[in-house]
Amino acid sequence: MDYNMKFLDDITDKMECAIILSKSEGSCSAYISYPIHEGYIDIWCNDKDETEVVICQYDKDKEYPLLQKAITNAIPLWDSVEIEPDEDPYSDWVRYYGRI
């Protein structure tokens, strides 16, 4: 596997985790900020499968449409990400208050 595929796989995994967390919290959108050399990539998606990818480099004012498209295509669809139903009736209480 080459570097580019690892990069996109890492973004996919992180975005999937963000979607799982958002779904478990009852939210309808997810966000990650992915660090890159001399900058970062901000990625948003929601339950309508709308996405936004912003690539920011500290010293460059340049757009990267092909990279943005590749990242957008790598983001999992909202409904394709499954979450495990919580079977512990106290889990919500513990999550918000930290104790039973």
C-alpha positions as CSV (number, residue, x, y, z in Angstrom):
1,M,0.0,0.0,0.0
2,D,1.4,3.4,-0.9
3,Y,1.5,6.5,1.2
4,N,-1.5,8.1,-0.3
5,M,-3.7,5.1,0.4
6,K,-2.6,5.1,4.1
7,F,-3.3,8.8,4.3
8,L,-6.9,8.4,3.0
9,D,-7.4,5.2,5.1
10,D,-6.4,7.1,8.2
11,I,-8.8,9.9,7.4
12,T,-11.6,7.4,6.7
13,D,-11.0,5.7,10.1
14,K,-10.9,8.9,12.0
15,M,-14.0,10.2,10.3
16,E,-15.8,6.9,11.0
17,C,-14.9,7.3,14.7
18,A,-16.2,10.9,14.7
19,I,-19.5,9.7,13.1
20,I,-19.9,7.0,15.7
21,L,-19.3,9.4,18.5
22,S,-21.7,12.0,17.0
23,K,-24.4,9.4,16.5
24,S,-24.0,8.1,20.1
25,E,-24.4,11.7,21.4
26,G,-27.5,12.2,19.2
27,S,-25.8,14.7,16.9
28,C,-26.4,14.9,13.2
29,S,-23.0,16.1,12.1
30,A,-19.3,15.1,12.6
31,Y,-16.0,16.9,12.3
32,I,-12.3,16.1,12.4
33,S,-9.2,18.2,12.0
34,Y,-6.4,16.2,10.4
35,P,-2.8,17.5,10.8
36,I,-0.6,17.6,7.7
37,H,2.8,18.9,7.0
38,E,2.7,22.7,7.5
39,G,-1.1,22.8,8.1
40,Y,-4.2,20.8,8.6
41,I,-7.4,19.5,6.9
42,D,-10.8,20.2,8.4
43,I,-13.5,17.8,7.4
44,W,-17.2,18.0,8.2
45,C,-20.1,15.7,7.3
46,N,-23.7,15.3,8.3
47,D,-26.6,12.9,8.2
48,K,-27.6,14.2,4.8
49,D,-24.2,13.1,3.4
50,E,-23.2,16.7,2.9
51,T,-19.4,17.1,3.3
52,E,-16.9,20.0,3.4
53,V,-13.2,19.6,3.1
54,V,-10.9,22.6,3.8
55,I,-7.2,22.2,3.3
56,C,-5.2,24.9,5.2
57,Q,-1.4,25.3,4.8
58,Y,0.2,28.0,6.9
59,D,2.4,29.6,4.2
60,K,0.4,28.9,1.1
61,D,-2.7,30.3,-0.4
62,K,-3.5,27.5,-2.8
63,E,-6.5,25.2,-3.5
64,Y,-6.3,21.5,-3.9
65,P,-9.5,20.4,-5.7
66,L,-8.2,16.9,-6.5
67,L,-7.2,16.2,-3.0
68,Q,-10.5,17.6,-1.7
69,K,-12.4,15.3,-4.0
70,A,-10.3,12.3,-3.0
71,I,-11.0,13.0,0.7
72,T,-14.7,13.6,0.1
73,N,-14.9,10.3,-1.7
74,A,-13.1,8.5,1.2
75,I,-15.5,9.8,3.9
76,P,-18.0,7.0,4.8
77,L,-21.7,7.7,4.3
78,W,-23.5,8.6,7.5
79,D,-26.0,5.7,7.3
80,S,-23.3,3.1,6.5
81,V,-21.6,3.7,9.9
82,E,-23.3,1.5,12.5
83,I,-23.2,2.0,16.2
84,E,-23.7,-0.6,18.9
85,P,-26.9,-0.1,20.9
86,D,-26.2,0.6,24.5
87,E,-27.6,-2.1,26.6
88,D,-26.6,-0.7,30.0
89,P,-29.6,1.4,31.3
90,Y,-27.2,3.4,33.5
91,S,-24.7,4.3,30.7
92,D,-26.3,7.6,29.9
93,W,-26.3,8.6,33.5
94,V,-22.7,7.5,34.0
95,R,-21.6,9.3,30.8
96,Y,-23.1,12.6,31.9
97,Y,-22.3,12.4,35.7
98,G,-19.4,10.1,35.8
99,R,-20.7,7.8,38.5
100,I,-23.6,5.7,39.6
